[in-house]
């Protein structure tokens, strides 16, 4: 069965479980198919996720592009570790993020983190492995699992966009908290990455109306 058909079925299941998603599913359509990022690119995506913490998409993209240029067009553990902390600071990274990405580079280079074997590990094992790095929290691990490894059941309750989108779609008077959202996600076991994606889409549609 084509991935698009699978995603259509997931969208129908989502609406059946929670009719609050009916309009956003109707307007946006099925979630586009997702695939795992090639092993050779996983480190660079991980670095981009760290850069993106607490930043707007535009600001994160600008800084990430500067790092790519400094690395000679290819962000690898080797090319990143060749850069001095000062060069990374000038590119726009905070000192805490510099420490984090350098530690990730050292961990991947030494084999302490093996991005190649992540395809065979569980979500929990990968999350535990990544969050041992100072500066890599649950949000960064969730983004890696969801976007780099295309895991289908990631529920990033720490993401403001997901919480805000859920609140908009359910017409809540204020933004839902992480603990409550974690509980709300239980009925969607197995498809929570798609639920999160529709929360982002719902928030985007809401902002367009403002």
C-alpha positions in Angstrom: 0.0 0.0 0.0 1.4 3.4 -0.9 2.5 5.7 1.9 -0.1 8.3 0.9 -2.9 5.7 1.4 -1.5 4.9 4.8 -1.4 8.5 5.8 -5.0 9.0 4.6 -6.1 6.1 6.8 -4.2 7.6 9.7 -5.9 11.0 9.1 -9.3 9.3 9.1 -8.5 7.4 12.3 -7.4 10.7 13.9 -10.7 12.4 13.1 -12.6 9.4 14.4 -10.7 9.5 17.7 -11.0 13.3 18.0 -13.4 15.3 15.8 -11.6 18.5 16.8 -9.1 17.7 14.0 -11.8 17.4 11.3 -11.3 20.8 9.9 -7.5 20.9 9.8 -7.5 17.4 8.2 -10.0 18.5 5.6 -8.1 21.7 4.8 -4.5 20.3 4.9 -5.1 16.8 3.7 -3.0 13.8 4.7 0.4 14.3 6.2 3.2 14.0 3.5 5.2 10.7 3.6 8.3 10.8 5.8 11.5 8.8 5.4 14.6 8.4 7.5 17.4 10.8 6.9 20.5 9.0 5.4 23.1 8.0 8.0 25.6 10.4 6.6 23.4 13.4 7.3 22.1 12.5 10.8 24.8 14.3 12.6 24.3 17.5 10.8 20.5 17.3 11.4 21.2 16.8 15.1 23.4 19.9 15.2 20.7 21.9 13.5 18.2 20.7 16.1 20.4 22.0 18.9 20.9 25.3 17.1 17.0 25.5 16.8 16.4 25.4 20.5 14.6 28.5 21.7 15.0 30.2 18.4 12.6 31.2 15.5 12.9 29.1 12.4 14.4 32.0 10.5 17.1 32.7 13.1 17.9 29.0 13.4 18.2 28.7 9.6 20.6 31.6 9.4 22.9 30.3 12.1 22.8 26.7 10.7 23.8 28.0 7.2 26.7 29.9 8.7 27.9 26.7 10.4 27.6 24.8 7.1 29.7 27.4 5.4 32.3 27.3 8.1 32.4 23.5 7.8 33.2 23.8 4.1 29.7 22.8 3.0 29.4 19.5 5.0 28.8 19.4 8.7 30.5 16.3 10.1 32.0 15.5 13.5 35.4 16.1 12.0 34.7 19.4 10.2 32.8 20.8 13.2 35.6 19.9 15.7 38.1 21.7 13.4 36.3 24.9 14.2 37.2 26.9 17.3 34.6 27.8 19.9 35.1 31.4 18.9 34.3 30.7 15.3 31.0 29.0 16.4 30.2 31.9 18.7 30.7 34.4 15.9 28.3 32.3 13.8 25.6 32.9 16.4 25.7 29.9 18.7 25.5 30.5 22.4 28.4 29.2 24.6 26.1 26.4 26.0 25.1 25.3 22.5 28.8 25.3 21.4 29.6 23.0 24.3 26.7 20.8 23.3 27.4 20.4 19.6 31.1 19.8 20.3 30.2 17.1 22.8 27.9 15.5 20.3 30.6 15.6 17.7 33.1 14.0 20.0 30.5 11.3 21.0 29.7 10.5 17.4 33.4 10.5 16.4 34.3 8.1 19.2 31.4 5.8 18.7 29.7 6.6 22.0 26.8 7.7 19.9 26.3 5.6 16.7 23.8 7.2 14.4 24.1 4.2 12.1 22.6 1.8 14.7 19.8 4.2 15.6 17.5 2.5 13.1 17.7 -0.6 15.2 17.1 1.0 18.6 13.8 1.8 20.3 12.6 5.4 20.8 13.4 5.1 24.5 16.9 3.8 24.0 17.7 6.6 21.5 16.2 9.3 23.8 18.2 8.0 26.7 21.4 7.9 24.7 21.0 11.5 23.3 19.9 13.1 26.6 23.1 12.0 28.2 24.7 14.9 26.3 24.5 18.1 28.3 22.2 20.5 26.4 20.3 17.8 24.6 16.9 17.6 26.3 13.7 15.8 25.5 12.6 18.3 22.8 15.8 17.9 20.8 15.6 14.1 21.1 12.0 14.2 20.0 12.8 16.3 17.0 15.5 13.9 16.0 13.3 10.9 16.4 10.4 12.5 14.5 12.2 14.2 11.7 15.5 12.3 11.3 14.4 8.8 12.0 10.7 9.3 10.9 9.4 7.5 14.0 5.6 7.4 13.9 4.7 7.7 17.6 6.6 10.7 19.0 4.6 13.1 21.2 6.7 16.2 21.8 4.7 17.7 24.6 7.5 20.2 25.4 7.1 21.9 22.0 5.2 25.1 22.3 3.8 24.9 18.8 2.2 21.5 19.5 0.7 22.7 22.8 -0.6 25.9 21.2 -1.9 24.1 18.2 -3.8 21.6 20.3 -5.2 24.4 22.4 -6.4 26.3 19.3 -8.0 23.2 17.7 -9.8 22.4 20.9 -10.8 26.0 21.6 -9.2 26.1 25.0 -9.1 29.4 26.9 -5.3 29.0 27.5 -2.4 27.0 26.3 -2.5 23.4 27.6 0.3 22.3 29.9 2.8 19.5 29.2 1.4 17.1 31.8 -2.2 17.4 30.6 -1.1 17.2 26.9 0.8 14.0 27.7 -2.4 12.5 29.1 -4.4 13.7 26.1 -2.1 11.9 23.8 -2.7 8.4 25.2 -5.7 7.6 22.9 -3.5 8.3 19.9 -0.9 5.7 20.7 1.0 4.7 17.5 0.2 7.8 15.5 1.2 10.7 17.8 3.8 12.1 15.3 1.0 12.7 12.9 -1.2 14.3 15.7 1.7 16.6 16.5 2.1 17.5 12.9 -1.6 18.5 12.6 -1.2 20.5 15.8 1.5 22.6 14.1 -0.7 22.9 11.0 -3.7 24.0 13.1 -1.6 26.7 14.7 -0.3 27.9 11.3 -3.9 28.1 10.0 -5.0 30.0 13.1 -2.2 32.5 12.7 -3.0 33.1 9.0 -6.5 34.2 10.1 -5.2 36.8 12.6 
